[in-house]
Amino acid sequence: MAMSAPLLDAIAPDAAISLVAALAVGAAFGWALECAGLGSARKLIAQFALTDLTVFKVMFSAVVVAMLGSFWLGRAGVLDLSRVYVPETWLGPQIGGGLIFGAGFAIAGRCPGTSCVAAATGRGDGLAVMLGMLGGAFVAGVVFDPLRSLYEGGARGALTWPALLHVPYGAVVFVVVALALAGFYAAETIEGGAGEGDPHHGRVTNGGRP
Amino acid sequence: MTGPSLRRRLAQAAALAGAVAPFAGSPYLAESAALDVVRLAGAVEREDDHVTAAELSAWLRDRKPGLRVIDLRSADEFDAGHIAGAERMSLTSLARAAFRPDETVVLYSEGGAHAAQAWVFLQARGHERAFFLRGGLHEWIEDGGPAAPTPGDAKKPAPSPDGAAARARRRGC
């Protein structure tokens, strides 16, 4: 936790307090997902039909907020970015895992975060996806040794775009923000076209519940 | 304030923060670090700076908690074969990487020179639980240490402590 959230070091050096803080951040994340209507499987599936791009907009907004926040907090000297954990790149397992994740998302209409949110709000399908997720993790652990070469394939270390492209961090921030804004504009345009004639399209009136 | 107008303002704020970012400089607090050379010299004299192939093999076999083995060679060299369980990292990535205080980091390269340099980087960054593999991958293979992804290598016997000691005596280190 000290590594993932070095901001807490000064105020919460104790690991137990850090874990409580992690729980609070996780709960806030779930609450934000629910407020955005992402507890609804219909809303998530609409992403793949290009009729409601809320998932894209919420997730890309989160990326931009986190990126701008960490960049400017680092620049202001509040956050030590060198202590923020950067997940390592393992091409083999991450490509395989990404494909399984995408297929599971399309089939179940849930991703890990939204399934937890759905289960917490009493939706049975969310609970089913959570159980499937835990079962999958268990099976992956059981067959770890035979799949070891896949798990260890394509290790590239902790890659970041600035280090990979040899460009300043700020230039990457600029490009990502530009892509996000262009993406939001395109998403609204697509949704506008798809929602013509549907007065309720794109609105979350009841937390996205069907 | 209506929804669309709030979203427009947020988008404008993000655009402004993003547009200024390329001119703001590096967000990292400091890319230089202080070095206690006397402490490092002491660690080298006590041979606390490295592990032998036999010691690393025992740590891997015992699944030492918090152990991270870092391969500092190129991606192609790593893909051609590496110590089982190792992760690859460039020297630049390593210099910026974050390690938990309870993690034990073992660094290795082909012969050991880059790993020894990387050990100094980690010490300068304050991570004292770092070691380099003495003799690098050469000595590891010479001692018959298990490597991945070649399946046959995994069945080789673990390095013999006696063999490593004999080699150390031969080298006078």
Interface residues (C-beta under 8 A of the other chain):
Chain A: A2 M3 V64 L68 S70 F71 W72 L73 G74 R75 G77 D80 L81 S82 R83 V84 Y85 V86 E88 W90 R148 S149 E152 G153 G154 A155 R156 G157 A158 L159 A163 P168 Y169 G170 A171 V173 F174 V176 V177 A178 A180 L181 F184
Chain B: A11 A14 A15 A17 G18 A19 A21 P22 F23 A24 G25 S26 P27 Y28 L29 D71 A75 F78 D79 H82 A84 G85 A86 E87 R88 M89 S90 T92 S93 L94 R96 A97 A98 F99 R100 P101 R125 A148 P149 P151
